[in-house]
Amino acid sequence: MNDFNDIVNDWKSVSTDKTERKEASDSLLGKLKKLQRKIIIGNVLMSISFAFVFSVFLWLWNANLFKERSDNFYLGLAFMSILLTVTLGMMWYRVLFWRTPNDISENMKAFATKMLKKLRYFRWITNVFMPVYLVMLAVGMTIYFQDVLHEASFQTKLIAYCATYIWILLVGFVMMRKKQKKNNKNVDPIIESLEEILETF
């Protein structure tokens, strides 16, 4: 009789563990789906805005194709086009999963490992890549201005350079700081949960 009770208790324990794991996985998956939607929407908006910028670059390139332009003109446009293309590719790589999983409780370890890698990359994009991107964008604009403003007055050059750099600093770094705060609130807790899950295996 005692053996039977032990078996029943063991079964209840296993059943409870499965239920708890299922609830934990559903909660975690819900947070990841919410973050995934934000990533997709952000990437789509970025793709649209970058497409507009690319069209402007292409128009500038074609409009000046038979005019006397220095190498800086084409180098600046090419440099910024490559920078935007690489950035767009890196942003789309942040997508957590292309097919939404229905149940992650059965293979929690593999899923947690993959998501942890993605979220750490997500955080790296904001903390490391974005400052580099802003600096490189300023470099590209500087190269471009070397041609466009070579005959401009000193005052015009000063205004153009200052306006560009101030815009990059204010808009770029302020938005990056806001993104870091959002990551601290929304992404870091998920990373901590995933790390705790992996520690149990």
N, C-alpha and C positions, 0 to 999 in steps of 0.2 A: 504493500500500500504506500509506504514511504517512497519507494522508487517511482511509483506512478505520480505521486504528488511532485516529486522533483522534476519529472519529465514535463508535467503541466506548467510548473513554475518557470522552467527553462524556456518552454515554448512561448509563454507570456512575455518573458524577458526579451526574446528574439523579436516577437511581434511588436513589442513596444519600441525597440531599437529601430525597426524598420519604419514604424509610423513616425517616430521623431526625425529620422533621416529624411523621410519623404517630405515632412513639413518644412524642415530646414532647407531642403533642395528647392522646394516650391517658392519659399520666401526669397532665396538667393536668386533663383531664375527670374522672379518678378522684378527684382532690382536691376538685374542685368538687361532684361528686355526694355525697361524704362530708359536705361543709359544708352542702349542700342538705338532706340528711336531718336534720341537727342543727337547721337553721332550721325545717323543717316540724314536727318533734317539739316544739320549743320554742314555736312559734306555736299548736299545737293545745292544749298544756297551758295556755298563757296565755289562750287563748280560753275554755277550760273554767272557769278561775278567775275571769275577768272576767264570764262569764255568771252565776256564783254571786253576784258582787258586784252586778251589775245587778239580779238578782232581789231582793236585800236592799234596794237603793235603791228599787225599785218597791214593795216591801212597806211600807217606811217612808213613802213618798209617799202610798199609798192608806190606810194605817192612820191617818194624821194629816190626811186630806183635809178632814174636817169639824171639826177641832179648831183652836183658836186658836194659830196658829203665826206667827212673824215671817217677814218676807221672807228673812231669812238662812237659815232652814231649807230652803226650796225652792231658793234661790239656790245654797246649798252642794251640795245633791244634784244639781242641774242642772249646776253647774260641774264636779263630779267625773265625772258621767256623760259629758259632752262630752269631758273630758280622756281618759277611758278609751277612748272610741270612736275619737278621733283617734289615740291611741297604738296601739290594735289595728290600725287601718288602716295606719299607718306600719310596723308590725312585719310585716304580711303583704306589704307592698310590697318587703320585703327578699328575698323568694323569688327565687332566681337565674333559674330558668326553670320554666315550667309544664309544658312537654313536654321530656323528656330527649332531647338530641341524640345521635345514634348516632356521628357522625363530624364533627369540627370542623376537620380538617386542610385541607379544600378551601376553607373560608371562615374561616380563622383570624383574619384582621385584624378582620372585623366582629364575630366572636364575642368576641375579646379586648377590643375596645372596649366592648361591651355589658357584659361581666362586670366590667371595670375600673370602670365607672360604678356598677354594683350594689354592688361590694365597698367602694368609697369611701363610698357611702351607708351601707352596713352599719357601717363604722367610725365615720361621723359620728353615727349613732344612739347608739352607745355613748359616744362622747367628748363630744358636744355636747347631744344631745336628752335623754338620760337624766338629767343633772343638772338641766336645766330642768324635766323631768317631775316629779322628786322635789320641787323647790321649789314647783311649781304644785299638787302633791298636798297639800303642807303648807298652802298658801293655802286650798285647798278645805276641808280639815279645820278650819282656823281659822274660816272663815265659818260652817260647820255648827255648830261648838261655840258660836259667839256666841248661837245660839238654844237649843241643848240644855242648855247649862251656865249660862244667864243667872241662874237662881235658886240655883245651887250655891254652896257655901262657897268661900272663897278657896283653902283647902287642896285641895279637890276639883278646882277649876279648875287649880291648879298641877300636881297629879299627872297630870291628863288631858292637859294641854298638853305637859308634859315627857315623859311616856310616848310620846306621839304623835311628837314631834320626835326623840326619841332613837331610836325604832324606825325612823323614816325615815332618819336619819343612819347608824345602825349597819347595818341590813339593806340599805337601798337603796345607800348609797355603798360599803359593803364588797363587795356583789355586783357593783356596777359596776366596782370596781377589779379583781376577779377576772376579769370579762369582758374588761377591757382587756388583762390579761395573756394570756388565751387568744387574743385577737385578735392580739397581738404574736407569738404562737407559731404560730398556724394560718392567720390571714388575711393578715397582712403579707407572708409569703413568697410567697403566691399573687399578691398585687398586684405584687410585684417581678418575678415571672416574666412576668406579663402585660405589664408595662411594657417588659421586655426583648424580648418578642415583637414589640410594636408598633414598637420601635426598629429592628427588622430589615426592616421594610417601607418 
